[in-house]
Amino acid sequence: MKVDVLTLFPPMFAGPLDESIIKRARDAGLLDLRIHDLRDYTHDRHRTVDDRPFGGGPGMVLKPEPIFEAVEKLANERTRVILMSPQGRKFDQAIARELARQSELLLVCGSYEGFDERIRESLAHDEISIGDYVLTNGALPAMVVIDAVTRLLPGALGDDASSADESFSQGLLEYPQYTRPAEFRRMKVPDMLLSGNHAEIEKWRREQARVRTKNKRPDLPGDPDDSDKVASK
Ligand SMILES: C[S@@+](CC[C@H](N)C(=O)[O-])C[C@H]1O[C@@H](n2cnc3c(N)ncnc32)[C@H](O)[C@@H]1O
């Protein structure tokens, strides 16, 4: 997958995307990530990207010209152009899966008071928010999206099954996990997990995931098998 990012702060991207699974995905050619400086698409001495809002009010607004020029240069007919914006669709695992199926993304990061509305209206295919709070610019949201999407690319995780039953993948939170030692400070790993009976362990985990989801996140859809049962009643 190719991901282009348009930002006023390219140095912010050094670090988080150069480590661990994302680094491995980049090294393996699964993710082709390119960070572009929005100021490279300006033509005045001051490399101006923003201006005062028409109608007055606080702050500065990102001008249309550099963003239009950059998107027209970087995107092609396969590219999904996405504005990072607190006004967008709220990002979740389902949207991450949807984006992981695209071949090319262009993430446009805002700053200051955000985008001239014409960018939203006629340049972007989508607008994504990472939550109901306002950050200073779109770099962190873009990195969140890139991280969540990259780990879903086939081959990015050591075992692709890891992403199949983790939290949110099936409407459920993940079941509790334990590792060695079997007893730590008098806290024991549940006997079931030491039983070696894989079918029973599978059932136990499913039940734990159900209970955990009901208690912690009753807003999630829950076990799809349960809704099948309800639907067939
Ligand atoms: C200070 S915010 C602008 C907020 C804008 N005035 C509004 O009220 O919608 C500057 C930029 O940060 C990014 N940003 C801030 N919060 C975000 C969020 N929750 N999700 C995605 N992007 C966000 C966007 O790119 C936005 O254009």
The ligand as an SDF file (V2000), in Angstrom:
LIG
                    3D

 27 29  0  0  0  0  0  0  0  0999 V2000
   -6.9400   22.9520   15.8160 C   0  0  0  0  0  0  0  0  0  0  0  0
   -7.5360   21.7880   14.6500 S   0  0  0  0  0  0  0  0  0  0  0  0
   -8.7950   22.6740   13.8270 C   0  0  0  0  0  0  0  0  0  0  0  0
  -10.1380   22.4560   14.4020 C   0  0  0  0  0  0  0  0  0  0  0  0
  -11.2390   23.2210   13.6750 C   0  0  0  0  0  0  0  0  0  0  0  0
  -11.1710   24.6220   14.0020 N   0  0  0  0  0  0  0  0  0  0  0  0
  -12.6100   22.6890   14.0790 C   0  0  0  0  0  0  0  0  0  0  0  0
  -13.1750   23.1840   15.0390 O   0  0  0  0  0  0  0  0  0  0  0  0
  -13.0800   21.7110   13.4500 O   0  0  0  0  0  0  0  0  0  0  0  0
   -6.2470   21.7600   13.4520 C   0  0  0  0  0  0  0  0  0  0  0  0
   -6.1170   20.4770   12.6640 C   0  0  0  0  0  0  0  0  0  0  0  0
   -5.7550   19.4060   13.5270 O   0  0  0  0  0  0  0  0  0  0  0  0
   -6.2710   18.1900   13.0160 C   0  0  0  0  0  0  0  0  0  0  0  0
   -7.0890   17.5840   14.0820 N   0  0  0  0  0  0  0  0  0  0  0  0
   -7.3530   18.1000   15.2910 C   0  0  0  0  0  0  0  0  0  0  0  0
   -8.1050   17.2840   16.0200 N   0  0  0  0  0  0  0  0  0  0  0  0
   -8.3320   16.1900   15.2730 C   0  0  0  0  0  0  0  0  0  0  0  0
   -9.0560   14.9710   15.4730 C   0  0  0  0  0  0  0  0  0  0  0  0
   -9.7010   14.7330   16.6030 N   0  0  0  0  0  0  0  0  0  0  0  0
   -9.0540   14.0560   14.4770 N   0  0  0  0  0  0  0  0  0  0  0  0
   -8.4070   14.2890   13.3230 C   0  0  0  0  0  0  0  0  0  0  0  0
   -7.7200   15.4360   13.0640 N   0  0  0  0  0  0  0  0  0  0  0  0
   -7.6810   16.3700   14.0230 C   0  0  0  0  0  0  0  0  0  0  0  0
   -7.0620   18.5230   11.7660 C   0  0  0  0  0  0  0  0  0  0  0  0
   -6.2490   18.2770   10.6390 O   0  0  0  0  0  0  0  0  0  0  0  0
   -7.3540   20.0040   11.9490 C   0  0  0  0  0  0  0  0  0  0  0  0
   -7.5310   20.6660   10.7150 O   0  0  0  0  0  0  0  0  0  0  0  0
  1  2  1  0
  2  3  1  0
  2 10  1  0
  3  4  1  0
  4  5  1  0
  5  6  1  0
  5  7  1  0
  7  8  2  0
  7  9  1  0
 10 11  1  0
 11 12  1  0
 11 26  1  0
 12 13  1  0
 13 14  1  0
 13 24  1  0
 14 15  1  0
 14 23  1  0
 15 16  2  0
 16 17  1  0
 17 18  1  0
 17 23  2  0
 18 19  1  0
 18 20  2  0
 20 21  1  0
 21 22  2  0
 22 23  1  0
 24 25  1  0
 24 26  1  0
 26 27  1  0
M  CHG  2   2   1   9  -1
M  END
$$$$
